[in-house]
Amino acid sequence: MTWQQKIDDALSARRSADALRRRHAVVQGAGRWLCSGDRQYLNFSSNDYLGLSHHPQIICAWQQGAERFGVGSGGSGHVSGYSVAHQALEEELAQWLGYSRALLFISGFAANQAVIAALMAKDDRIVADRLSHASLLEAASLSPAQLRRFTHNNPEHLSRLLAAPTSGQQLVVTEGVFSMDGDSAPLAEIQRTAQQHRAWLLVDDAHGIGVTGEEGRGSCWQQQVKPELLVVTFGKGFGVSGAAILCSDSVAEYLLQFARHLIYSTSMPPAQAQALRASLAVIRSDEGRQRREKLASLIEHFRAGVDTTAFALAPSHSAIQPLIVGDNARALQLAETLRSQGCWATAIRPPTVPVGTARLRLTLTQAHEKQDIDRLLEVLHGAV
């Protein structure tokens, strides 16, 4: 087989399974509306849960940061790329979430890859929720450590896997709010199980931070859990991009020595860090509370209005509201029907989700209005 044959066969297999991914160039993809070409759609595919991507205060902070610092950081944080803007953001995040230290990363994917690669060795074991994000499972698979996957949100199965003999350290990995199902992990039970087996806990709270808990502090704060490693990302509730790992002083120093993504990657622009500081201020303010309350009311309105005899509604009370349809072709057809009626929705298919669970991944945001949800429900029920 030639290289070209290998590539052609892989693409052919994806096409025949109705699993080929495609990108759409949009004029605007975050917020209430998605603009593509000359059409405008109600946007139910954005992770901009609090509608902060277009917040004037945050935009102004980025612009002023660019005027002060320029548009790039100039290098990795170990060379010349760690600015006073980065330092201030790290300190504010650590104080907000109750940790000694925070370390910034260019993305949540990079943060998850970095911490697992730096910590795990051949004799160690990773025990991960089987529905954990691809960045976590890929990092675990590529690490020299043994990987075991426990049944989704099942502390009993986790306990059995942790009880198996091992000569190394054990790391439990889960999400706060799961990106494809929208449900929440039972973090208190998972932490108790991890502690019983002297394992550390890593929680990726990409879809909870900013959106849940007091002052938007996320899933762990809401469930009164403090994992040894907390990963938060800024492309969802914060409305920007990037990520941070929250940890102890000693773990932070260890990662600064051994996390290759920190050592060899160019830092995020200081202007971005300034925008994130402004976003954090909004999230912690009374305005942030009001935005979370409005989002919660929209989620409740949507769930109350869905015809559950026509759609399998996932048990989610987050901004992620998946409608499980099972078949890839049906998911694609349903997404296309919604778009033809002015509602932009994305069909999610294997391998992103398990085979037989293709779905519409609908996301609601604070930027929506009640009439937008009513329109979505009208189109959905008309598509049955």
Salt bridges, closest charged atoms under 4 A:
GLU92 OE2 - ARG277 NH2 2.69
ASP129 OD1 - HIS152 ND1 2.99
ASP181 OD1 - ARG359 NH1 3.43
ASP183 OD2 - HIS152 NE2 2.67
GLU214 OE1 - ARG217 NH1 3.81
GLU215 OE1 - ARG217 NH2 3.16
GLU215 OE1 - ARG284 NE 2.74
ASP249 OD1 - ARG101 NH1 3.72
GLU253 OE2 - ARG101 NH1 3.01
ASP286 OD1 - ARG289 NH2 2.45
GLU287 OE2 - HIS55 NE2 2.87
GLU287 OE2 - ARG291 NE 2.95
GLU293 OE2 - ARG289 NH1 2.80
GLU369 OE2 - LYS294 NZ 3.01
ASP372 OD2 - ARG32 NE 2.73
ASP374 OD1 - HIS301 NE2 2.63
ASP374 OD2 - LYS370 NZ 3.63
GLU378 OE1 - ARG375 NH1 3.22
